[in-house]
């Protein structure tokens, strides 16, 4: 027990064997008691992110963690730290095993290399006047099966984000596909793109796909997509929300839509730009049009007194203020509150990339 810090978890690098044993035993304990990482974290009073690190073998928990675990499940701490817990397969119900096999099939559908499309967030909000060709940026996302020390598979991801040129993204994707082996792809990303590389995990729930990534100590990103189960051999792509840190002078939390596509698209950058908008005005102007027509008639046609009393400049100001009031009302009604991807949105993106995929028939 002396190798475990009482106050702070240790990095696994300092004791890789211990980290692997703890990771393996925690996962088996979770399976044996039919719970989840999040539920166990709540019961032990630790952060869900910390529990994920322990289960991934990234960090070694502190002493208090093991004491709480012993009190909860009546385990031997010595055995937990030195031996592999190997519960009989019979401890898991058949239905749970069947779900696992089904999930594995879906996980493998997502494995591969994708283009991603999103917006440049370096400009201050409300002052970004860039045209679509300058505001849409690109990236490459790699989802792969990561060997585990257990009899189960884990899935990880790596990405290169912030590519300004569409052709450069296409060249990089082709290069990575040529490497084939996941370890070579990860090495290439790390050596060639150290300042824009992200690494993380890929997880599926019953309804969604979660891609959590981080870049050194400066940014973490969470991309959430709809989970798609169909008879296709591969996941083609989708559109989801991503929460990360904005780039540029003011680094701040930002949420936006991100498009994902396995194949290159023939869509114009303007079409991609429109698909990625969190919200766009839906303004019907029947009442406002009637009011504008009345004002015009009053100022320029029907009311002789108004035509004489108001100068052309004053008339212009009245029309301008009325128009600005209409625009402001429209903006307020359509002001961003949240970005929500419905299944209809996801389906529209799927059909758009299906129609625009250069290699969509694969």
ChimeraX attribute file (.defattr): number of C-alpha atoms within 10 A of each C-alpha:
attribute: neighborCount
match mode: 1-to-1
recipient: residues
	/A:1	9
	/A:2	6
	/A:3	10
	/A:4	15
	/A:5	13
	/A:6	14
	/A:7	10
	/A:8	12
	/A:9	17
	/A:10	18
	/A:11	15
	/A:12	18
	/A:13	13
	/A:14	12
	/A:15	14
	/A:16	14
	/A:17	14
	/A:18	21
	/A:19	25
	/A:20	24
	/A:21	20
	/A:22	24
	/A:23	27
	/A:24	24
	/A:25	23
	/A:26	23
	/A:27	19
	/A:28	19
	/A:29	20
	/A:30	15
	/A:31	16
	/A:32	18
	/A:33	12
	/A:34	12
	/A:35	12
	/A:36	13
	/A:37	19
	/A:38	15
	/A:39	13
	/A:40	20
	/A:41	17
	/A:42	13
	/A:43	12
	/A:44	18
	/A:45	11
	/A:46	14
	/A:47	13
	/A:48	15
	/A:49	12
	/A:50	17
	/A:51	23
	/A:52	16
	/A:53	18
	/A:54	23
	/A:55	23
	/A:56	19
	/A:57	24
	/A:58	20
	/A:59	26
	/A:60	28
	/A:61	25
	/A:62	15
	/A:63	18
	/A:64	12
	/A:65	16
	/A:66	18
	/A:67	15
	/A:68	14
	/A:69	18
	/A:70	14
	/A:71	11
	/A:72	12
	/A:73	10
	/A:74	10
	/A:75	14
	/A:76	13
	/A:77	15
	/A:78	10
	/A:79	11
	/A:80	19
	/A:81	19
	/A:82	13
	/A:83	14
	/A:84	17
	/A:85	18
	/A:86	12
	/A:87	13
	/A:88	8
	/A:89	10
	/A:90	8
	/A:91	11
	/A:92	14
	/A:93	11
	/A:94	11
	/A:95	8
	/A:96	12
	/A:97	12
	/A:98	11
	/A:99	10
	/A:100	13
	/A:101	11
	/A:102	11
	/A:103	16
	/A:104	15
	/A:105	13
	/A:106	19
	/A:107	23
	/A:108	16
	/A:109	18
	/A:110	25
	/A:111	19
	/A:112	19
	/A:113	22
	/A:114	24
	/A:115	25
	/A:116	25
	/A:117	26
	/A:118	23
	/A:119	18
	/A:120	19
	/A:121	21
	/A:122	15
	/A:123	16
	/A:124	12
	/A:125	8
	/A:126	6
	/A:127	7
	/A:128	12
	/A:129	10
	/A:130	11
	/A:131	11
	/A:132	16
	/A:133	15
	/A:134	13
	/A:135	18
	/A:136	23
	/A:137	22
	/A:138	24
	/A:139	25
	/A:140	25
	/A:141	23
	/A:142	23
	/A:143	23
	/A:144	22
	/A:145	17
	/A:146	15
	/A:147	12
	/A:148	14
	/A:149	13
	/A:150	16
	/A:151	8
	/A:152	11
	/A:153	13
	/A:154	17
	/A:155	20
	/A:156	20
	/A:157	23
	/A:158	27
	/A:159	26
	/A:160	26
	/A:161	21
	/A:162	21
	/A:163	19
	/A:164	16
	/A:165	14
	/A:166	17
	/A:167	11
	/A:168	13
	/A:169	23
	/A:170	17
	/A:171	11
	/A:172	17
	/A:173	22
	/A:174	12
	/A:175	13
	/A:176	19
	/A:177	15
	/A:178	11
	/A:179	13
	/A:180	11
	/A:181	11
	/A:182	18
	/A:183	12
	/A:184	13
	/A:185	17
	/A:186	18
	/A:187	11
	/A:188	15
	/A:189	23
	/A:190	18
	/A:191	10
	/A:192	11
	/A:193	14
	/A:194	13
	/A:195	14
	/A:196	16
	/A:197	23
	/A:198	23
	/A:199	22
	/A:200	18
	/A:201	19
	/A:202	21
	/A:203	15
	/A:204	19
	/A:205	10
	/A:206	10
	/A:207	10
	/A:208	14
	/A:209	19
	/A:210	17
	/A:211	23
	/A:212	21
	/A:213	22
	/A:214	18
	/A:215	18
	/A:216	13
	/A:217	6
	/A:218	8
	/A:219	15
	/A:220	16
	/A:221	20
	/A:222	18
	/A:223	20
	/A:224	22
	/A:225	24
	/A:226	22
	/A:227	18
	/A:228	20
	/A:229	14
	/A:230	10
	/A:231	7
	/A:232	9
	/A:233	12
	/A:234	18
	/A:235	21
	/A:236	21
	/A:237	25
	/A:238	25
	/A:239	27
	/A:240	26
	/A:241	19
	/A:242	21
	/A:243	17
	/A:244	18
	/A:245	17
	/A:246	18
	/A:247	16
	/A:248	12
	/A:249	9
	/A:250	12
	/A:251	15
	/A:252	12
	/A:253	12
	/A:254	13
	/A:255	18
	/A:256	19
	/A:257	22
	/A:258	23
	/A:259	24
	/A:260	25
	/A:261	24
	/A:262	24
	/A:263	22
	/A:264	19
	/A:265	19
	/A:266	14
	/A:267	15
	/A:268	11
	/A:269	19
	/A:270	13
	/A:271	12
	/A:272	20
	/A:273	19
	/A:274	12
	/A:275	20
	/A:276	21
	/A:277	14
	/A:278	17
	/A:279	15
	/A:280	11
	/A:281	11
	/A:282	10
	/A:283	13
	/A:284	9
	/A:285	11
	/A:286	8
	/A:287	8
	/A:288	14
	/A:289	13
	/A:290	11
	/A:291	13
	/A:292	15
	/A:293	11
	/A:294	14
	/A:295	17
	/A:296	16
	/A:297	14
	/A:298	15
	/A:299	24
	/A:300	16
	/A:301	12
	/A:302	13
	/A:303	12
	/A:304	11
	/A:305	10
	/A:306	15
	/A:307	16
	/A:308	11
	/A:309	11
	/A:310	14
	/A:311	12
	/A:312	13
	/A:313	9
	/A:314	12
	/A:315	17
	/A:316	13
	/A:317	12
	/A:318	16
	/A:319	16
	/A:320	12
	/A:321	11
	/A:322	16
	/A:323	15
	/A:324	12
	/A:325	13
	/A:326	17
	/A:327	13
	/A:328	13
	/A:329	13
	/A:330	16
	/A:331	15
	/A:332	11
	/A:333	12
	/A:334	14
	/A:335	13
	/A:336	11
	/A:337	8
	/A:338	10
	/A:339	15
	/A:340	13
	/A:341	16
	/A:342	12
	/A:343	13
	/A:344	9
	/A:345	14
	/A:346	19
	/A:347	15
	/A:348	15
	/A:349	22
	/A:350	20
	/A:351	13
	/A:352	18
	/A:353	25
	/A:354	18
	/A:355	15
	/A:356	16
	/A:357	19
	/A:358	14
	/A:359	13
	/A:360	15
	/A:361	8
	/A:362	9
